[in-house]
């Protein structure tokens, strides 16, 4: 089985690679060939070295998608995107990469299939940014997509293309709308959502972290471990059961910042909590106010997608996966 | 005021032109210049001749959109599309015209605005084909768009672009999701929805018509007169009131074929009804089964969009507008 991962250098891509490296048959068969793509050359975990080819390329460059698809991969994970803030700041780059790049991939698959029958599975990383406020208390599976960012617009468009191309039999697509991933490993970053992870990750490492919003802010979370699980599950799921509505809001955990902090205290003690410094930021507060808070992601749950149900588990997953089980 | 109508040779375009020709100030100011575009050269009603320039061009051709936008029209009606059946049969043509053509128009407006501030009003003809079965009994304003045709997909994508470009201040856009237009003037055509009009228009003209489905088929209608009214209203509506959710399901009338026939009998007598010949067609029956039946189009109604509430009025509008008031 030849697996192509576009956006393999990103956090979710790396988590997914770890699963492929350490769990035989996790994608439903033996992975005999792996192609990893990102704008910087991605690296494979050691056990996958021998079967991996890594490429630095941009999907929106002329011919890039066709070059990847000419190898006729069986499973394609499309995780690559210009993130929300950058897509908002750079209109043309966001549309070029997130929309044109994705469409180039889909059209390359179609062109390959016109030469000789070809119908790979395509697993696309979408986002709850396809939704825009005002929201109902819980966003159901049939709520409309009225994004309030260009990034969300590009994801929503890609979802529509994915569903139509799948309906036409061009490929077997499934769109995975990710919750906010928490605890994000790595350094604090400037994403407006960064603090949700920072206030856990930094104290767990004995470092101070800044909380820019009130503790009653409610948001929608899943761990990096769950995110990798969503993609693995999507790779083997019977798509007949999914039907024609191919884009699914993933299950997650709706929690307040207060819930996060309480979980941190239970897992790591009051000392960790004392490392959180309150520093209200009106801009971040306003951005976060427009974000989805809670979902009723029933379809995905019925289809077997799983996420944490308690914040303690999200923190424990971080300690196990990133800190060698110790704090 | 310079008005550009793209798709001006179509039925809705002609109805809109009649309104502009015969109602001073219907678009909120004096129309001093009119540019009409279609793939065949459109014609203006007599009174508009002196201010009209007609062009035969395809919006998806290189440079076509820029050429139109270089003239900086104040109001742009974008009514042009490859229809549902053709977009389904010809994948590339549908995406090229309905998606790339629309995006070329939107991007040409953006490019013009980067030269010198420019923010026209853009009124886009969308369709209830953005929805796909299964449906709730009434489709509300927040129901999700999961089209089951490439045409519906292209319209749903254009809606997302329109909302994002409007949010960014590139233009002031509004998307008008049209019900099935009935009674369509002209000859019977092969559209699967044609019979809804045929069974009224033909008997009213003393001709036989074929009914391929059961009488309990429920569907969503507005007259050509209402359709023109939607676009006229959209041209002058205060978009602040619409907010960021710029695509609106238009009001309409939910009626069964039985309701249509009963209205025909009330307006034109039993003789007309006897001209309807039952000829069940399994293919058409199946296609129609996937179509929306009823809507709760509350937002558009609150914003002042109006349609018929009784089928008799739909038939009378046809008699007045197409048959000189006589049958």
Contacts between the chains, C-beta under 8 A, distances in Angstrom:
chain1	res1	chain2	res2	distance
A	91	B	110	7.9
A	91	B	168	7.1
A	110	B	91	7.9
A	132	B	244	7.0
A	132	B	245	8.0
A	136	B	142	8.0
A	141	B	144	8.0
A	142	B	136	8.0
A	142	B	143	6.1
A	142	B	144	5.0
A	143	B	142	6.1
A	143	B	144	6.2
A	144	B	141	8.0
A	144	B	142	5.0
A	144	B	143	6.2
A	144	B	144	4.9
A	144	B	145	6.6
A	145	B	144	6.6
A	145	B	145	7.1
A	145	B	160	7.5
A	146	B	163	6.6
A	146	B	244	7.1
A	146	B	245	5.0
A	147	B	160	7.2
A	147	B	163	7.7
A	147	B	164	7.2
A	148	B	167	6.9
A	148	B	244	6.5
A	150	B	164	5.5
A	150	B	168	7.3
A	153	B	160	5.1
A	153	B	161	7.1
A	153	B	163	7.2
A	153	B	164	4.1
A	156	B	160	5.3
A	157	B	157	5.0
A	157	B	160	5.4
A	157	B	161	7.4
A	160	B	145	7.5
A	160	B	147	7.2
A	160	B	153	5.1
A	160	B	156	5.3
A	160	B	157	5.4
A	160	B	160	7.7
A	161	B	153	7.1
A	161	B	157	7.4
A	163	B	146	6.7
A	163	B	147	7.7
A	163	B	153	7.2
A	164	B	147	7.1
A	164	B	150	5.5
A	164	B	153	4.1
A	167	B	148	6.9
A	168	B	91	7.1
A	168	B	150	7.3
A	244	B	132	7.0
A	244	B	146	7.1
A	244	B	148	6.5
A	245	B	146	5.0
